[in-house]
Amino acid sequence: MALCGGVGAMALPSELIVHIFSFLSDRDKLRASAVCSRWRECLFYPALWTELKLRIGGGGCNGSEDTSKLEFLMRKFGSFVRELQLELAPVEGNVSPLNNDPSSARMEQPLGPDGDQQHSERWREAMATFLDQVLCVCTSIRNNRNLQKLSLYGDTFMLQQEGLLDNSILHQIHQGDKKINEIQQLFMELLSNSRQLRWLSCSFMLGLVTPCSLACLSNPSAETLQHLSLLDHQHGPLIPPSELDRLSNIHSLALEFSDFTSELCGLLASPRRTPLHRLALLLNGAALEFKQLEGTPTEDDWKALIRASANLRVYIMALEVDSSELLRVLKPSLPLERLHLDSYGTMVSDAILELIAQQYNKTLTHFLLLRDGPDFPDLSINRNEDPLVMLAWRCTQLAVLVVHGESGVGRSLIDHTGGRRC
């Protein structure tokens, strides 16, 4: 950038400055813009910022500062950016409302009266910051007709609660109920104004998406949409059958297992649709109390779906789910490619591991078994055959195996997985 220090830096035409900017990284663009006002004016030219990836804090002492930065960026880019990815970083300490079940917070030591008050105050600050930040984003992009990809990912520790988000929770935050209603309306307005959405992902965003949201999606975006991911256990089914029927070109779909009904599976199996390539299902044990598994696809439903989508691969993530519930959903015809089992208070039984090894030996490529509890269960107690070893041996396509918090993982498992470079 030696030219910038010369006399002619300010005399360059804006087209040339924008062309120079196009070869620079985002950080170098900012450095170059410090040369003079002429270059700063060209910094935010729409063609230079077609994609924006942001990761901001979900609360704490820097919440207001992060919100100010976000407001500046959204004011500059929100009206024209084509791809926006926003991730809210986890709140330090994983704060949650005090009226939750303590076991769900994964806290080892109980809080005293002073600690309770500080904990509650930090939670209110984090939630207020979250609402302000989401409100800022939705306000800035609601009229953006160039938007092609929108990915919003919230803080799972702060937002996944042991129950529905009701007014008693929102009343703890200043104008909380008013802000969440405004956010929901802005999101529906965004969907209505969109014209070329290809990717829509909204996960753990505190009731941002409602069962009525997809009905607002414009017809042009309904035709272009290829990836849809809606994960939020605060509401009922977020993808009504009538709306899924409109989305005939979906290649990739992610939703909660409880919301994936037999009717939805039948719609996806229609020969009039584009074949489905990827299906991601979240099974949240904390939500099963009020979102039951009745009505989920049967064995025949899965067979019909596979006939229509021969290359379909399924990814299941189960959080704190009993083995009995897993047995209900792991159907033999399910083309399972990736399975992530994460628990704190529940244990994965040998029967589940044996079932996985038998049913998905030709399709399973990724298996993650994570346990954060204080006691490490030994999966190979009084057994001649370690179930994990047998799983690694039988699943011939297994490429990734992650085991955390389980004892009894011996040399034989390492030998079996290492032989296949797993």
C-alpha positions as CSV (number, residue, x, y, z in Angstrom):
1,M,0.0,0.0,0.0
2,A,2.9,2.4,-0.7
3,L,0.7,4.3,-3.1
4,C,-1.5,5.3,-0.2
5,G,1.2,7.4,1.3
6,G,1.7,9.3,-1.9
7,V,0.2,12.5,-3.1
8,G,-2.2,10.7,-5.5
9,A,-4.0,8.5,-3.0
10,M,-7.0,10.8,-2.7
11,A,-7.1,11.5,-6.4
12,L,-7.8,7.9,-7.4
13,P,-11.2,7.2,-8.8
14,S,-13.6,5.3,-6.5
15,E,-13.8,2.4,-9.0
16,L,-10.1,1.8,-8.7
17,I,-10.1,2.1,-4.9
18,V,-12.9,-0.5,-4.7
19,H,-10.9,-2.7,-7.1
20,I,-7.9,-2.5,-4.9
21,F,-10.0,-3.3,-1.8
22,S,-11.3,-6.4,-3.5
23,F,-7.9,-8.0,-3.4
24,L,-7.4,-7.4,0.4
25,S,-8.4,-9.3,3.4
26,D,-11.0,-7.8,5.7
27,R,-8.3,-6.7,8.2
28,D,-6.2,-5.1,5.4
29,K,-9.3,-3.3,4.1
30,L,-9.7,-1.7,7.5
31,R,-6.0,-0.7,7.6
32,A,-6.1,0.7,4.1
33,S,-9.2,2.8,4.9
34,A,-7.3,4.7,7.5
35,V,-5.2,6.4,4.8
36,C,-7.7,9.2,4.1
37,S,-11.4,10.0,4.0
38,R,-11.6,9.1,0.3
39,W,-10.6,5.5,1.0
40,R,-12.9,5.3,4.0
41,E,-15.9,6.3,1.9
42,C,-15.2,3.3,-0.4
43,L,-14.7,0.8,2.4
44,F,-18.3,-0.1,2.7
45,Y,-19.1,-0.5,-1.0
46,P,-21.7,-3.3,-1.2
47,A,-19.7,-5.4,-3.6
48,L,-16.9,-5.7,-1.1
49,W,-19.0,-7.2,1.7
50,T,-21.3,-9.9,0.2
51,E,-20.5,-12.2,3.1
52,L,-20.4,-11.3,6.8
53,K,-19.5,-13.6,9.7
54,L,-19.9,-12.3,13.2
55,R,-19.3,-13.9,16.6
56,I,-20.3,-11.7,19.5
57,G,-20.5,-12.2,23.3
58,G,-23.8,-13.3,24.8
59,G,-23.6,-11.0,27.8
60,G,-21.3,-9.9,30.6
61,C,-19.3,-6.7,31.1
62,N,-18.7,-6.3,27.4
63,G,-22.3,-6.7,26.4
64,S,-23.0,-3.0,25.7
65,E,-19.7,-2.6,23.8
66,D,-20.5,-5.7,21.6
67,T,-24.0,-4.4,20.9
68,S,-22.5,-1.0,19.8
69,K,-20.1,-2.7,17.4
70,L,-22.9,-4.9,16.1
71,E,-25.2,-1.9,15.5
72,F,-22.4,-0.2,13.5
73,L,-21.8,-3.2,11.3
74,M,-25.5,-3.8,10.8
75,R,-26.1,-0.2,9.9
76,K,-23.4,-0.5,7.2
77,F,-24.1,-3.9,5.8
78,G,-27.5,-5.1,6.9
79,S,-29.5,-3.7,3.9
80,F,-27.4,-5.4,1.2
81,V,-25.3,-8.3,2.6
82,R,-26.0,-11.5,0.8
83,E,-24.7,-14.0,3.4
84,L,-24.9,-13.3,7.1
85,Q,-23.7,-15.7,9.8
86,L,-24.2,-14.6,13.4
87,E,-23.1,-16.7,16.4
88,L,-23.7,-15.6,20.0
89,A,-20.8,-16.7,22.1
90,P,-21.6,-18.6,25.3
91,V,-22.1,-16.5,28.4
92,E,-19.2,-17.0,30.8
93,G,-20.3,-19.3,33.6
94,N,-23.3,-20.6,31.5
95,V,-25.8,-18.6,33.4
96,S,-29.5,-19.6,33.5
97,P,-32.5,-18.5,35.5
98,L,-32.5,-19.6,39.1
99,N,-36.0,-21.2,39.0
100,N,-34.6,-24.0,36.8
101,D,-33.7,-27.5,38.0
102,P,-30.2,-27.2,39.5
103,S,-29.2,-30.5,37.9
104,S,-29.7,-29.0,34.5
105,A,-27.1,-26.3,35.1
106,R,-24.3,-28.8,35.7
107,M,-23.1,-26.9,38.7
108,E,-21.0,-28.7,41.2
109,Q,-21.4,-26.4,44.2
110,P,-24.7,-24.7,45.4
111,L,-24.8,-20.9,45.5
112,G,-25.3,-18.9,48.6
113,P,-27.7,-16.0,49.0
114,D,-25.2,-13.5,47.6
115,G,-24.2,-15.9,44.9
116,D,-27.9,-16.4,43.9
117,Q,-28.4,-12.7,43.6
118,Q,-25.3,-12.2,41.5
119,H,-26.2,-15.2,39.4
120,S,-29.7,-13.9,38.8
121,E,-28.4,-10.5,37.9
122,R,-25.9,-11.8,35.4
123,W,-28.6,-13.9,33.8
124,R,-30.9,-10.8,33.4
125,E,-28.0,-8.8,31.9
126,A,-27.2,-11.6,29.5
127,M,-30.8,-12.1,28.4
128,A,-31.3,-8.3,27.9
129,T,-28.1,-8.1,25.9
130,F,-29.2,-11.1,23.8
131,L,-32.6,-9.5,23.0
132,D,-31.0,-6.1,22.1
133,Q,-28.5,-7.8,19.8
134,V,-31.1,-9.9,18.0
135,L,-33.4,-6.9,17.7
136,C,-30.6,-5.0,16.1
137,V,-29.9,-7.7,13.5
138,C,-33.6,-8.2,12.6
139,T,-34.2,-4.5,12.3
140,S,-31.2,-4.0,9.9
141,I,-31.9,-6.9,7.6
142,R,-35.7,-7.0,7.4
143,N,-35.8,-5.2,4.0
144,N,-32.8,-6.9,2.5
145,R,-34.0,-8.6,-0.7
146,N,-30.5,-9.6,-1.7
147,L,-30.1,-12.0,1.3
148,Q,-29.3,-15.5,0.2
149,K,-28.0,-17.1,3.4
150,L,-29.0,-16.4,7.0
151,S,-27.5,-18.4,9.8
152,L,-28.3,-17.5,13.4
153,Y,-26.9,-19.6,16.3
154,G,-27.7,-18.7,19.9
155,D,-26.2,-19.7,23.2
156,T,-27.5,-23.2,24.1
157,F,-26.5,-22.9,27.8
158,M,-28.4,-19.7,28.3
159,L,-31.4,-20.5,26.1
160,Q,-32.1,-24.2,26.6
161,Q,-34.2,-24.4,29.7
162,E,-36.1,-27.2,31.5
163,G,-39.4,-25.8,30.2
164,L,-41.1,-23.3,28.0
165,L,-40.2,-19.7,27.9
166,D,-43.2,-18.0,29.5
167,N,-44.1,-14.4,30.5
168,S,-42.8,-15.0,34.1
169,I,-39.3,-15.4,32.6
170,L,-39.6,-12.5,30.2
171,H,-41.0,-10.2,32.9
172,Q,-37.6,-10.5,34.7
173,I,-36.0,-8.5,31.8
174,H,-36.9,-4.9,31.1
175,Q,-39.4,-4.9,28.3
176,G,-38.6,-8.6,27.6
177,D,-42.0,-9.6,26.4
178,K,-42.3,-6.5,24.2
179,K,-38.9,-7.1,22.7
180,I,-39.4,-10.8,21.9
181,N,-42.7,-10.0,20.2
182,E,-41.1,-7.3,18.1
183,I,-38.2,-9.6,17.2
184,Q,-40.7,-12.3,16.0
185,Q,-42.6,-9.7,13.9
186,L,-39.4,-8.4,12.3
187,F,-38.2,-12.0,11.5
188,M,-41.5,-12.7,9.7
189,E,-41.2,-9.4,7.9
190,L,-37.7,-10.4,6.8
191,L,-39.0,-13.7,5.4
192,S,-41.8,-11.9,3.6
193,N,-39.5,-9.4,1.9
194,S,-36.9,-12.0,0.9
195,R,-36.6,-13.0,-2.7
196,Q,-33.7,-15.4,-3.1
197,L,-33.1,-17.2,0.2
198,R,-31.1,-20.4,-0.3
199,W,-30.1,-21.1,3.3
200,L,-32.1,-20.4,6.4
201,S,-30.7,-21.6,9.7
202,C,-32.0,-20.5,13.1
203,S,-30.9,-22.5,16.2
204,F,-31.5,-21.8,19.9
205,M,-32.6,-18.3,19.3
206,L,-35.0,-17.9,22.2
207,G,-38.3,-18.1,20.5
208,L,-37.3,-16.1,17.5
209,V,-39.1,-18.6,15.2
210,T,-42.7,-19.4,15.9
211,P,-45.0,-22.0,14.2
212,C,-46.4,-19.1,12.1
213,S,-43.0,-17.9,10.8
214,L,-42.6,-20.0,7.7
215,A,-46.0,-19.0,6.5
216,C,-44.6,-15.6,5.9
217,L,-41.8,-16.8,3.6
218,S,-42.3,-15.3,0.1
219,N,-43.0,-17.6,-2.8
220,P,-39.8,-16.7,-4.6
221,S,-37.7,-17.8,-1.6
222,A,-39.9,-20.9,-1.1
223,E,-38.7,-21.9,-4.6
224,T,-35.0,-21.2,-4.1
225,L,-34.6,-22.4,-0.5
226,Q,-32.3,-25.5,-0.3
227,H,-31.3,-25.7,3.3
228,L,-33.6,-25.2,6.3
229,S,-32.6,-25.6,9.9
230,L,-35.0,-24.6,12.7
231,L,-34.2,-25.7,16.2
232,D,-36.0,-24.2,19.2
233,H,-37.8,-26.3,21.8
234,Q,-39.6,-23.2,23.1
235,H,-42.5,-23.7,20.7
236,G,-44.4,-26.5,19.1
237,P,-43.6,-27.8,15.6
238,L,-41.9,-25.0,13.6
239,I,-42.4,-26.6,10.2
240,P,-46.1,-27.3,9.5
241,P,-46.8,-29.8,6.7
242,S,-48.4,-27.2,4.6
243,E,-45.3,-25.1,4.6
244,L,-42.9,-28.0,4.0
245,D,-45.0,-28.8,1.0
246,R,-44.2,-25.4,-0.5
247,L,-40.4,-26.0,-0.1
248,S,-40.1,-28.5,-2.9
249,N,-36.4,-27.9,-3.5
250,I,-35.0,-28.6,0.0
251,H,-31.8,-30.6,-0.1
252,S,-30.9,-30.4,3.6
253,L,-33.2,-30.2,6.6
254,A,-32.6,-29.9,10.3
255,L,-35.3,-30.0,13.0
256,E,-36.1,-31.5,16.3
257,F,-36.9,-35.2,16.2
258,S,-40.2,-34.6,18.1
259,D,-41.3,-32.4,15.2
260,F,-40.3,-34.8,12.5
261,T,-43.7,-36.6,12.2
262,S,-44.8,-39.4,10.0
263,E,-46.7,-36.8,7.9
264,L,-43.6,-34.8,7.2
265,C,-41.7,-37.9,6.3
266,G,-44.4,-38.8,3.8
267,L,-44.2,-35.3,2.2
268,L,-40.5,-35.6,1.8
269,A,-40.9,-39.0,0.1
270,S,-43.1,-37.5,-2.6
271,P,-41.7,-38.0,-6.2
272,R,-42.6,-34.4,-7.0
273,R,-39.9,-33.1,-4.7
274,T,-36.2,-32.7,-5.1
275,P,-34.5,-35.7,-3.3
276,L,-33.4,-35.0,0.2
277,H,-29.6,-35.4,0.8
278,R,-29.1,-34.6,4.5
279,L,-31.4,-34.8,7.4
280,A,-30.3,-33.6,10.9
281,L,-32.4,-34.5,13.9
282,L,-32.0,-33.1,17.5
283,L,-33.3,-35.3,20.3
284,N,-33.4,-33.2,23.4
285,G,-34.2,-35.2,26.6
286,A,-35.1,-32.0,28.5
287,A,-37.8,-31.2,25.9
288,L,-39.4,-34.7,25.8
289,E,-41.6,-33.9,28.8
290,F,-43.7,-31.6,26.7
291,K,-42.7,-32.6,23.2
292,Q,-43.5,-36.4,22.9
293,L,-42.1,-38.8,20.3
294,E,-45.6,-40.1,19.3
295,G,-46.2,-39.7,15.6
296,T,-42.5,-39.8,14.6
297,P,-41.7,-41.9,11.4
298,T,-42.3,-45.6,11.5
299,E,-40.1,-48.2,9.8
300,D,-42.3,-48.1,6.7
301,D,-42.0,-44.3,6.6
302,W,-38.2,-44.5,6.5
303,K,-38.3,-47.1,3.8
304,A,-40.6,-44.9,1.6
305,L,-38.3,-41.9,2.2
306,I,-35.2,-43.9,1.2
307,R,-36.9,-45.0,-2.0
308,A,-37.4,-41.4,-2.9
309,S,-34.0,-40.2,-1.7
310,A,-31.5,-42.9,-2.3
311,N,-28.5,-40.9,-1.2
312,L,-30.1,-39.6,2.0
313,R,-27.9,-39.6,5.1
314,V,-29.1,-38.8,8.6
315,Y,-27.3,-37.1,11.5
316,I,-28.8,-37.5,15.0
317,M,-27.7,-35.6,18.1
318,A,-29.1,-36.8,21.4
319,L,-28.8,-34.7,24.5
320,E,-29.5,-36.4,27.9
321,V,-31.7,-39.1,26.3
322,D,-32.6,-42.4,28.0
323,S,-31.8,-45.6,26.3
324,S,-35.5,-46.5,26.1
325,E,-36.1,-43.4,24.1
326,L,-33.2,-44.1,21.8
327,L,-34.6,-47.6,21.1
328,R,-37.8,-46.0,19.9
329,V,-36.2,-43.8,17.3
330,L,-33.3,-45.9,16.0
331,K,-35.2,-47.7,13.3
332,P,-33.4,-50.3,11.2
333,S,-34.0,-48.6,7.8
334,L,-32.8,-45.2,9.1
335,P,-29.7,-44.3,7.0
336,L,-27.7,-43.1,10.0
337,E,-24.4,-41.6,9.0
338,R,-23.5,-39.6,12.2
339,L,-24.5,-40.1,15.8
340,H,-23.7,-37.8,18.7
341,L,-24.7,-39.0,22.2
342,D,-24.1,-36.4,24.9
343,S,-25.2,-36.9,28.5
344,Y,-24.7,-35.9,32.1
345,G,-27.1,-37.8,34.2
346,T,-28.0,-40.7,31.9
347,M,-26.0,-43.6,30.7
348,V,-25.8,-45.3,27.3
349,S,-26.5,-49.0,27.7
350,D,-24.6,-51.8,26.1
351,A,-27.8,-52.7,24.2
352,I,-27.8,-49.4,22.5
353,L,-24.2,-49.8,21.4
354,E,-24.9,-53.3,20.1
355,L,-28.0,-52.1,18.2
356,I,-26.0,-49.3,16.6
357,A,-23.2,-51.7,15.6
358,Q,-25.7,-54.2,14.1
359,Q,-28.1,-51.8,12.3
360,Y,-25.7,-49.1,11.0
361,N,-22.6,-51.1,10.3
362,K,-22.6,-50.0,6.6
363,T,-23.6,-46.4,7.0
364,L,-22.1,-45.0,10.2
365,T,-19.1,-42.8,9.6
366,H,-19.1,-40.6,12.8
367,F,-19.8,-41.7,16.3
368,L,-19.4,-39.4,19.4
369,L,-20.1,-40.7,22.9
370,L,-19.6,-37.9,25.5
371,R,-20.4,-38.0,29.2
372,D,-19.7,-35.1,31.6
373,G,-20.9,-36.7,34.8
374,P,-18.6,-37.2,37.9
375,D,-18.8,-41.0,37.7
376,F,-17.2,-42.7,34.7
377,P,-19.2,-45.8,33.9
378,D,-17.3,-48.9,32.7
379,L,-19.1,-50.1,29.6
380,S,-17.1,-53.4,29.6
381,I,-17.8,-54.6,33.2
382,N,-18.0,-58.4,33.3
383,R,-18.0,-58.6,29.5
384,N,-15.9,-60.7,27.3
385,E,-16.4,-58.3,24.5
386,D,-16.2,-54.5,24.9
387,P,-19.3,-53.0,23.1
388,L,-17.3,-50.1,21.8
389,V,-14.6,-52.4,20.4
390,M,-17.4,-54.4,18.6
391,L,-18.9,-51.2,17.3
392,A,-15.6,-50.0,15.9
393,W,-15.0,-53.4,14.4
394,R,-18.4,-53.9,12.8
395,C,-18.9,-50.4,11.4
396,T,-16.7,-50.7,8.4
397,Q,-17.2,-47.1,7.3
398,L,-16.4,-45.5,10.6
399,A,-14.0,-42.6,10.1
400,V,-14.4,-40.6,13.4
401,L,-14.8,-42.1,16.8
402,V,-14.8,-39.8,19.9
403,V,-15.2,-41.2,23.4
404,H,-15.1,-38.9,26.5
405,G,-15.9,-39.7,30.1
406,E,-16.2,-43.5,29.7
407,S,-13.8,-45.9,31.4
408,G,-13.0,-49.3,30.0
409,V,-11.7,-47.9,26.7
410,G,-8.7,-50.3,26.3
411,R,-5.9,-51.0,24.0
412,S,-8.1,-53.2,21.8
413,L,-10.3,-50.3,20.9
414,I,-7.2,-48.2,19.9
415,D,-5.9,-51.1,17.9
416,H,-9.2,-51.6,16.0
417,T,-9.7,-47.9,15.2
418,G,-6.1,-47.2,14.5
419,G,-6.0,-50.0,11.9
420,R,-8.6,-48.1,9.9
421,R,-7.2,-44.7,10.7
422,C,-10.4,-43.9,12.5
